[in-house]
Amino acid sequence: MKDTLSGDVNLNVKVSGNGYKTESSYTLKVQRESFDASIKSVSVPQKAKAGELFPVDVVLKNLGYNDLNDLYVTASIPALGIEKTAFLGALVALECNEGDTAVENYGVDVARKCNEDDEATISGRVFLQLPWDTQAGIYALEVTVENEDTTSSETVQVAVENAFSSGNFIVSGNQLLIVNPTNEVVVYRIVPESTGAVTVSVSESLVAVPAGSSKTVTVNAIANVAGTQLYSVNIFSADGSLLDRVSFTATSSGGAASPIVVLTVILAIIFIVLLVVLIVLIGKKPEKSEEFGESYY
């Protein structure tokens, strides 16, 4: 009953059996459900990019008997924890013509006032902001339209692209590449984790990455024991939140002496050399000058 609120329908009933047959007709009065906000369509871009706004277009039609007031539409992606609500307004049950009677307009004799601004169908748009760290994939997008009298919902799928789905922190050898795909400067604090098997340091502990740019931090490691050792670097945001913990490996064919031991050995060698030089200098006595006596002839 998309074009009328109420009307009559004929119900025909036939009953037959062993040589018996009868038929009757009945007139039924039917009308729409009291309240029905029907979501006719939900449109989203074919692909959305992580970190960007994308539109959700909704077409809504009132298929109920009564007008719908104070309608709100909510679009959300539960898996990403994002949601946005917008006000749609009101929808009449049927748009009417001023010159027609109520029966002609609505299919029933009711007192309703026609208004040229009344609409039975409306379209609305909601924008959702995707997080920059959204993993690429297919997500369920839920659309809900509601007011005090009724609630309708629809679910569609949206494809999200992210060139940095593996994360904004990329390991290459002993290099840590930090990518900032956002439109703002981002500051990170890099904290290495040293262990008894490996000593770790970084070329920069505080890194500011410009918008839409990247920076490379060198991670230096000295293995103190033979074999392949696993070590990590923690990446914190400017407010102290741990963003990621990336892992590296270091391989050594033999135990490497710690920097303190190396320095001690060097100082010992220098001391021995100086001591030898001092002994040589002390043992080298100066030659006595030859004395000449006076001779008389």
Secondary structure by P-SEA (a helix, b strand, c coil): ccccccbbbbbbbbbbcccbbbbbbbbbbbbccccccccccccccccccccbbbbbbbbbbbcccccccbbbbbbbccccccbbbbbbcccccbbbbcccccccccccccbbbbbcccccbbbbbbbbbbcccccbbbbbbbbbbbccccccbbbbbbbbbbccccccccccccbbbbbbcccbbbbbbbbbbbcccbbbbbcccbbbbccccbbbbbbbbbbccccbbbbbbbbbcccccccbbbbbbbbbccccccaaaaaaaaaaaaaaaaaaaaaaaaabbbbbcbbbbbbcc
